[in-house]
Amino acid sequence: MDKRIKWSLKWQNRSMPRFLTLADVAEQLQINSPAAYALVRSGELKAIQVGGRGQWRVEEKMLEQYIEERYAEASRIIQESRSKSV
C-alpha cells in the first residue's frame, strides 16, 4: 500500500501517534522539511525537542491548532479585501 494512502487512513481513523516528526508535519501540510522546520523555529508551530539529539516533535493537537489559526487568518484577509473593494 502506498505510504500516503496508509498515512491518510491513519489520519482519518484518528490513530495517529500523539507526536509527529517534522517529516510527518511536512507531509501533512504538503510542504518540504525545511519549511516545517522554519515554522517551528519561528514559533508559528509549537513543538518540543526530545532525545539526546534534540529531535523536534509536534503534538498532533498543536498541528491542528496551527491549521485552524491559518484558516482564521485566511478568513480575516478575505474579509479585509472585501471591505476594501466595497
Secondary structure as GFF3:
##gff-version 3
##sequence-region A 1 86
A	DSSP	alpha_helix	3	12	.	.	.	ID=ss1
A	DSSP	beta_strand	19	21	.	.	.	ID=ss2
A	DSSP	alpha_helix	22	29	.	.	.	ID=ss3
A	DSSP	alpha_helix	33	42	.	.	.	ID=ss4
A	DSSP	beta_strand	48	50	.	.	.	ID=ss5
A	DSSP	beta_strand	55	59	.	.	.	ID=ss6
A	DSSP	alpha_helix	60	85	.	.	.	ID=ss7
###
